[in-house]
Amino acid sequence: MPTEDNSYIMLSTDPTGVQNSGHQYLSSPTNSLDNRSPNQELLPLTAKVNSRDCLEIGGCDVTTLVEQFGSPLYILDEATLRTACQQYRDALARYYPGEFLVLYASKAWNCLAICAIAASEGLGIDVVSGGELYTAKTAGVSADKLYFHGNNKSIAELDLGIESGCTIVVDNWLELQNLADMTSTAKPIRIMLRTTPGIECHTHDYIRTGHLDNKFGFDPNDLDKVFAFISQHQTLNCIGLHAHIGSQIFERQPHKDLAGVLVDYWSKAKSYDLPIQELNVGGGLGIRYIESDDPPSIDAWVKGVCEALVAACEEQQLPLPKLLCEPGRSIVGPACITAYTIGSRKIVPGIRTYLAVDGGMSDNPRPITYQSMYRVVVANRMSAPLKETVTLAGKHCESGDILIQETTLPQTEPGDIVTVMGTGAYNYSMASNYNRVPRPAAVLVHKGEAHLILERETYQDLIRQDRLPQRLTA
Ligand SMILES: Cc1ncc(COP(=O)(O)O)c(C=O)c1O
């Protein structure tokens, strides 16, 4: 079963130490970038150990990056990010005989640079708020490739969506009614309908969204009424149906079933004469965070979806729709590592050694939120033998602020650089300023060059929105 649970595996200590040092997470250098699926790797595809025994990503020494840009630091590998985009695109071209579009689910990490890279790879962008829409538009994503999700979009957000010309993925009756009212005297807008397909996935409860008892999407039992409503409103141009069944999924069957369910809904819509031509199977493909995680490759996942959709359309004697999917985690998750500096150590004799780093739940809330597991290497001691089992703790005032419950590391000192792997998805995008800790910087690395894509927040940034009523000033 996939893994957002509490179990973890212990690394056995090899007597030479080498086998279980940071090298163990590197793929064979003989494999080219193209024949590895980023979501099946622990480290970004360009990871290497250099002659200084330091980890290199995108041709940049991680310890040098930390000296230059500070710590903690998100390090995003452009080659891994682009490879994931290309693998989705290429697999769809290979296995789907109809039109298709891959949308990057930018909730995983929405910022100008990542939206621009995804768009330059031919991907569209899925956004879920006015803020994400604004960012994607500013990054230059064209309106015909922007899809606007959300289960409670405000009128202002709907206005922004209409004005931008993007496709609005309508989630519920209130939104449908609002859009009908807002466009009654305007030109038609493109909408899709989000449905709840009733498919359960074996994943963490908090991120399960496909079953019927869930806040997203129209109940399938309401679809006839919804189709009838839309057919009476000339300005609602319903071009597609959408469903998303969960995240960090390792099985292929749920998405294959989903393709069939969406085709069933589509066939129901036929009698209402709606211009539906797009079916969107959402995102959800999992990634490898720890050794025992075993997600299908991007290629295998896409193949399964395409075959199921083609078969369902043949069975229902329907033409092939334009196929959309919207992966987030599997696009950006494996492309990033977070570098931290080791600080204090607390030994609880006979029980545990806590090793604290200069970040934690504010830059990576997944361990405390979902009990998610990660792997780590000491970037400046990649070949050092593994010596001790430690708990990697964050710096926040919260006992649960633990990044890794148990990991075996070489002997470390304050100032050493540890890097947590697979931190591209739902880390920066879920980051907070808890304890008024500024959010880290992020750099994009490629062919030996590093570019800042997100500035480190300053203390000044932290109080930028604070207001001090005059009567409180001395
Ligand atoms: C509607 C929708 N689409 C796509 C995604 C992306 O999912 P993932 O990051 O698992 O690919 C999500 C995330 O939960 C989502 O809610």
PDBQT file of the ligand as one rigid body, heavy atoms in Angstrom, charges set to zero:
ROOT
HETATM    1  C1  LIG A 501      -8.181  19.010  -8.608  1.00  0.00    +0.000 C 
HETATM    2  C2  LIG A 501      -6.785  18.551  -8.439  1.00  0.00    +0.000 A 
HETATM    3  N1  LIG A 501      -6.069  18.296  -9.523  1.00  0.00    +0.000 NA
HETATM    4  C3  LIG A 501      -4.778  17.903  -9.450  1.00  0.00    +0.000 A 
HETATM    5  C4  LIG A 501      -4.150  17.745  -8.222  1.00  0.00    +0.000 A 
HETATM    6  C5  LIG A 501      -2.719  17.308  -8.196  1.00  0.00    +0.000 C 
HETATM    7  O1  LIG A 501      -2.562  16.108  -7.555  1.00  0.00    +0.000 OA
HETATM    8  P1  LIG A 501      -1.093  15.473  -7.468  1.00  0.00    +0.000 P 
HETATM    9  O2  LIG A 501      -0.206  16.520  -6.925  1.00  0.00    +0.000 OA
HETATM   10  O3  LIG A 501      -1.260  14.326  -6.563  1.00  0.00    +0.000 OA
HETATM   11  O4  LIG A 501      -0.724  15.064  -8.849  1.00  0.00    +0.000 OA
HETATM   12  C6  LIG A 501      -4.880  17.978  -7.052  1.00  0.00    +0.000 A 
HETATM   13  C7  LIG A 501      -4.235  17.793  -5.734  1.00  0.00    +0.000 C 
HETATM   14  O5  LIG A 501      -4.753  17.372  -4.770  1.00  0.00    +0.000 OA
HETATM   15  C8  LIG A 501      -6.229  18.406  -7.157  1.00  0.00    +0.000 A 
HETATM   16  O6  LIG A 501      -6.957  18.673  -6.076  1.00  0.00    +0.000 OA
ENDROOT
TORSDOF 0
